Amino acid sequence: MRKSFWAGVRLGVPFAVVGFVLSMSFSVLARNAGFTALQAIVTAAFVFAGSAQFAALAVIASGGTAVAAVAAGTLMNGRFLAMGTALAPSLPGRPLKRAIQGQAVVDSSWALADRGDGTFDRWQLFGSTAPQYITWLLGATVGAFAGDLLGDPSRWGLDAIFPTFFLGILIADLRNPRGRVVALCGAAIALALVPFTPPGVPILAAAAAALLGLRR
């Protein structure tokens, strides 16, 4: 248990560094959109999901309602339903205990904890999430209070971090032939839908490619 947890911590550190920058840029943009420093930090602490936070922020910044912002964030986080379903058999205890353990799931930790045989190392999941949550809060705090010093995040090239972050998660699975097929199918579905559907829909639809992984 302890060995697995600390192995997860070590694996999670590189993603934690990236998460710091992402969370910092979120707070900068949130302050520009009218959030107070406390609102930006609390949002980061409770949501802890970059894509959902940025999707909701985009709605608010364009004049949308809070309900529309929550809906956008929920749509972006729809992928966690599939991830949670896959993880559930590896979590012990009653439903409430498993639900609490499931709060540790983020994209990178979920991928790092995957043993490759349909099961997950839950302690490695917890370990890899721990440093990421800490730096996520630190980044949000720095961005909320020092955003004026940073200026526009896009001028630092921070807009390229998101795709790089998810590509880093994907690389490990690309070593598996079936993983490459699923990745290519998912990319094709997403690219085909981008011109015609609202943001978030292509990502959710692309997740259907993961069903190929059910074939033995």
C-alpha positions, 0 to 999 in steps of 0.5 A: 500500500505505502509503496504503491502510494509513493510510486503514484506520488512520483509519477504524478509530479510531472503532471502536477507541474503542468497542473500548476500552470493550468490552474494559474492561467485559469485564475488569471482568466477568471479574474479578468472575467470578473471573479474575485480572487476567492471565487477563482480559488474556491472554484479550482478547489471544488471543481479540480478539472481543467477542461470543465473550469475553462468551459464554464469560464468561457460561458460566463466570460461571454455573458452566459448564465451560471446555469449554462456555465454549469451545464458546459462544465458538466458536459466536459466532465461527462467522460468521468462516467465511463472512467468511473465505471471502469474503475469501480470494480477496483475500489473496495467498500460500500457505494458511499465509500467507493464514491468518496475514493472516486473523488481522487480520479483525474485524467492523468491519475486514472491512466497511471493507475491502469494496470492494463488488464482491466483493473486499477491500483487504487493507492497509486491513483491516490498517490498520483492525485495528491501532488496534483491537487496541491499544485492545482490549489497553489497555481490557482492562488498564485494566478488569483493574486498575481495575475496582473504581473502575468498578463495575458496567459496566451502570450506565454504560450500557455494555450498549448499546455492543454493539448500537450498535457493530454497527449502526455497521458495518451503516449503510454497507451499508444504502446499497445496496438489496440490503444493506437486503434482506439486513439486514431478512431477517437481522433477521427470522430472528434475531428469530424464533429468539431465543425458541426457540434457545440464544444464538448460534444466531439470529446464525448462522442469520441469516447465511443471509440473506447468501446473497441477496447472491450473486444478480447 
